[in-house]
């Protein structure tokens, strides 16, 4: 037997093989383990899952992370702490952070699952909520007073055509688009882009042929007028189309 010293890499590999052969150190969740299936639970269910978890079950630091490439080891944490950390990420409930307990070991880094990290996640959730509320308020202000369809009337004409009258009202000047749509097959029968700065009435004549097509008679034809407001681009947001309403109506043909 050779008594020459083994290279450091070989020593680490042998040590890893011995340590990983111990089931108590592997402690990895299986495919049906709740620790691998947070996505399956809503927030209420996940809290119950967290409460039911053993507070002592853990990832050892030898089985999670790049232990073979990082001499300091991989991550280590309690599964129960990971569960509560996920719940705080979802809800921002900082009062749950005492349930996130750091696991300390010479062979693993437990800094990813600590009360401090949990508090950061709760603060990040709150910041996202606040930013979302600001964005919603800014958007509401940007479309306040947009023109909409206040009245719609379809009147039969000679030759069995129809006249469609649409009244538009609003206070926000800008560019708008209107479409007359056959709901049954999605055909756009009329489309207009308008620059509006005051109330206005539009009229279209819809021919019998374009409304009925090849449909057998007698029949009814669900229709709709759709209206959108074109919000101009800003330094932080692209131009978008905002729906200001849809008015449905029915045409009947014999």
C-alpha positions as CSV (number, residue, x, y, z in Angstrom):
1,X,0.0,0.0,0.0
2,X,1.3,3.4,-1.0
3,X,2.0,5.8,1.9
4,X,2.3,8.9,-0.3
5,X,-0.1,11.8,0.8
6,X,-3.2,12.1,-1.3
7,X,-4.0,15.3,-3.2
8,X,-6.3,17.7,-1.3
9,X,-9.1,17.2,-3.9
10,X,-9.0,13.5,-3.4
11,X,-9.2,13.9,0.4
12,X,-12.3,16.1,0.0
13,X,-13.9,13.6,-2.4
14,X,-13.4,10.7,0.1
15,X,-14.7,12.8,2.9
16,X,-17.8,13.8,0.9
17,X,-18.5,10.2,0.0
18,X,-18.4,9.1,3.6
19,X,-20.5,12.0,4.8
20,X,-23.1,11.6,2.1
21,X,-23.5,8.0,2.8
22,X,-25.0,9.0,6.1
23,X,-28.9,9.3,5.6
24,X,-29.2,11.8,8.5
25,X,-27.0,14.2,6.6
26,X,-28.7,14.0,3.2
27,X,-32.2,15.0,4.5
28,X,-33.3,16.1,1.0
29,X,-37.0,16.5,0.3
30,X,-38.6,13.9,-2.0
31,X,-40.9,14.6,-4.9
32,X,-44.0,14.5,-2.7
33,X,-42.4,16.5,0.1
34,X,-44.2,19.8,0.9
35,X,-40.8,21.5,1.0
36,X,-40.7,21.0,-2.8
37,X,-44.2,22.0,-3.6
38,X,-44.9,25.4,-2.2
39,X,-46.5,26.4,-5.5
40,X,-49.4,23.9,-4.8
41,X,-50.7,25.9,-1.8
42,X,-52.4,29.2,-1.4
43,X,-51.2,31.4,1.5
44,X,-53.6,30.0,4.1
45,X,-52.8,26.4,3.2
46,X,-49.0,27.2,3.1
47,X,-49.2,28.6,6.6
48,X,-50.7,25.4,7.8
49,X,-48.0,23.4,6.0
50,X,-45.3,25.5,7.7
51,X,-46.9,25.0,11.2
52,X,-47.0,21.2,10.7
53,X,-43.3,20.9,9.7
54,X,-40.7,19.6,12.1
55,X,-38.6,22.5,13.5
56,X,-35.5,20.2,13.5
57,X,-35.5,18.9,9.9
58,X,-32.8,20.5,7.8
59,X,-30.7,20.6,4.7
60,X,-27.2,19.8,5.9
61,X,-25.0,22.1,3.8
62,X,-23.4,19.0,2.2
63,X,-26.4,18.3,0.0
64,X,-27.5,21.7,-1.2
65,X,-25.3,24.2,-3.0
66,X,-21.9,23.8,-4.6
67,X,-20.0,22.1,-1.7
68,X,-17.6,20.3,-4.1
69,X,-16.5,23.6,-5.6
70,X,-16.7,25.9,-2.5
71,X,-14.5,24.7,0.4
72,X,-16.8,26.5,2.8
73,X,-19.7,24.3,1.9
74,X,-23.1,24.8,0.5
75,X,-26.3,26.2,2.0
76,X,-27.8,24.9,5.2
77,X,-31.3,25.7,6.6
78,X,-34.3,24.3,8.4
79,X,-37.1,23.3,6.1
80,X,-39.6,25.0,8.4
81,X,-37.7,28.3,8.2
82,X,-37.6,28.0,4.4
83,X,-41.4,27.5,4.4
84,X,-42.0,30.6,6.5
85,X,-39.6,32.6,4.4
86,X,-41.6,31.7,1.3
87,X,-44.8,32.7,3.1
88,X,-43.3,36.1,4.0
89,X,-42.2,36.6,0.4
90,X,-45.8,36.2,-0.6
91,X,-47.5,38.2,2.1
92,X,-45.1,40.6,3.7
93,X,-46.1,39.4,7.1
94,X,-43.1,40.5,9.1
95,X,-44.6,39.1,12.3
96,X,-43.7,35.6,11.0
97,X,-40.0,36.3,10.9
98,X,-39.3,34.9,14.4
99,X,-40.3,31.6,12.9
100,X,-37.3,31.8,10.5
101,X,-34.4,30.3,12.5
102,X,-30.9,30.4,11.2
103,X,-29.0,27.0,11.2
104,X,-25.3,27.3,11.9
105,X,-22.7,24.7,11.0
106,X,-19.1,24.5,10.0
107,X,-20.0,22.8,6.8
108,X,-22.8,25.1,5.5
109,X,-23.8,28.7,5.1
110,X,-27.1,29.4,6.8
111,X,-27.2,33.2,6.0
112,X,-30.0,32.8,3.4
113,X,-32.5,31.8,6.1
114,X,-32.3,34.2,9.0
115,X,-34.7,36.6,10.7
116,X,-32.8,39.5,9.1
117,X,-33.2,38.0,5.6
118,X,-36.9,37.5,6.4
119,X,-37.3,41.1,7.5
120,X,-35.7,42.2,4.1
121,X,-38.2,40.1,2.2
122,X,-41.1,41.6,4.2
123,X,-39.8,45.1,3.5
124,X,-39.4,44.3,-0.2
125,X,-43.0,43.1,-0.3
126,X,-44.2,46.3,1.3
127,X,-42.1,48.3,-1.2
128,X,-43.7,46.4,-4.1
129,X,-47.1,47.0,-2.8
130,X,-46.5,50.7,-2.3
131,X,-45.1,51.0,-5.8
132,X,-48.0,49.1,-7.3
133,X,-50.4,51.5,-5.5
134,X,-48.5,54.5,-6.9
135,X,-48.6,53.0,-10.4
136,X,-52.3,52.4,-10.2
137,X,-53.0,55.9,-8.9
138,X,-50.9,57.4,-11.7
139,X,-52.7,55.3,-14.3
140,X,-56.1,56.3,-13.0
141,X,-55.1,59.9,-13.2
142,X,-53.9,59.5,-16.8
143,X,-57.2,58.1,-18.0
144,X,-59.6,60.2,-15.8
145,X,-62.2,61.9,-18.0
146,X,-61.5,59.8,-21.0
147,X,-64.2,59.8,-23.7
148,X,-66.7,57.0,-23.7
149,X,-69.8,55.8,-25.4
150,X,-72.8,57.5,-23.7
151,X,-75.6,56.4,-26.0
152,X,-76.0,54.0,-29.0
153,X,-78.9,53.5,-31.3
154,X,-79.4,51.3,-34.4
155,X,-82.2,52.3,-36.8
156,X,-83.5,50.3,-39.8
157,X,-83.1,52.0,-43.2
158,X,-84.6,51.4,-46.6
159,X,-83.2,48.4,-48.4
160,X,-83.0,46.8,-45.0
161,X,-79.7,48.4,-44.0
162,X,-79.1,50.0,-40.6
163,X,-77.9,53.3,-39.4
164,X,-75.8,53.2,-36.3
165,X,-75.5,56.3,-34.1
166,X,-73.0,56.6,-31.3
167,X,-72.7,59.5,-28.9
168,X,-69.3,60.1,-27.3
169,X,-68.8,62.2,-24.2
170,X,-65.7,63.0,-22.1
171,X,-63.2,65.6,-21.0
172,X,-59.8,64.1,-21.8
173,X,-58.5,65.3,-25.2
174,X,-56.5,62.7,-27.1
175,X,-56.5,60.0,-29.7
176,X,-59.3,57.4,-29.7
177,X,-60.2,54.4,-31.8
178,X,-63.7,53.0,-32.4
179,X,-64.6,49.6,-33.9
180,X,-67.9,48.2,-34.9
181,X,-67.6,44.4,-34.5
182,X,-69.7,41.4,-35.5
183,X,-69.5,39.4,-32.2
184,X,-70.3,36.1,-33.8
185,X,-67.2,35.9,-36.0
186,X,-65.1,38.8,-34.8
187,X,-65.3,40.7,-38.1
188,X,-64.5,44.4,-37.8
189,X,-67.1,46.2,-39.9
190,X,-66.0,49.8,-39.2
191,X,-62.9,51.3,-37.6
192,X,-62.1,54.9,-37.0
193,X,-59.3,56.8,-35.3
194,X,-60.3,60.1,-33.9
195,X,-58.7,63.1,-32.1
196,X,-61.4,64.2,-29.6
197,X,-61.5,67.3,-27.5
198,X,-65.3,67.7,-27.1
199,X,-68.5,65.6,-27.2
200,X,-69.3,64.2,-30.6
201,X,-71.8,62.0,-32.4
202,X,-70.8,59.4,-35.0
203,X,-73.0,57.7,-37.6
204,X,-72.3,54.7,-39.8
205,X,-74.5,52.9,-42.3
206,X,-74.2,49.1,-42.0
207,X,-75.3,47.3,-45.2
208,X,-77.4,44.2,-45.0
209,X,-74.8,42.2,-47.0
210,X,-71.9,42.9,-44.7
211,X,-74.0,42.2,-41.5
212,X,-75.7,39.0,-42.7
213,X,-73.0,37.5,-45.0
214,X,-74.0,33.9,-45.8
215,X,-76.1,33.4,-42.6
216,X,-79.4,31.7,-43.1
217,X,-82.5,33.9,-42.3
218,X,-84.3,34.8,-40.2
219,X,-81.6,35.4,-37.6
220,X,-80.2,37.8,-35.1
221,X,-76.7,39.3,-35.1
222,X,-74.9,40.2,-31.9
223,X,-72.8,43.4,-32.5
224,X,-70.6,45.6,-30.4
225,X,-68.9,49.0,-30.5
226,X,-65.6,49.1,-28.8
227,X,-63.7,52.3,-27.9
228,X,-60.1,52.7,-26.7
229,X,-58.0,55.6,-25.6
230,X,-54.4,55.8,-26.8
231,X,-52.2,56.7,-23.9
232,X,-49.0,58.4,-25.2
233,X,-45.6,57.0,-24.2
234,X,-43.7,58.5,-21.3
235,X,-40.1,58.4,-20.2
236,X,-40.9,55.2,-18.2
237,X,-43.8,53.6,-19.9
238,X,-44.6,52.6,-23.6
239,X,-47.8,53.8,-25.4
240,X,-50.8,51.6,-24.5
241,X,-54.4,51.2,-25.6
242,X,-56.9,51.6,-22.7
243,X,-60.5,50.4,-23.2
244,X,-63.0,53.0,-22.3
245,X,-66.0,50.8,-22.9
246,X,-67.9,48.3,-25.0
247,X,-71.6,48.8,-26.0
248,X,-73.4,45.7,-27.2
249,X,-76.5,45.6,-29.4
250,X,-78.4,43.2,-31.6
251,X,-79.5,43.5,-35.3
252,X,-82.4,41.4,-36.4
253,X,-82.9,40.3,-40.1
254,X,-85.6,38.3,-41.8
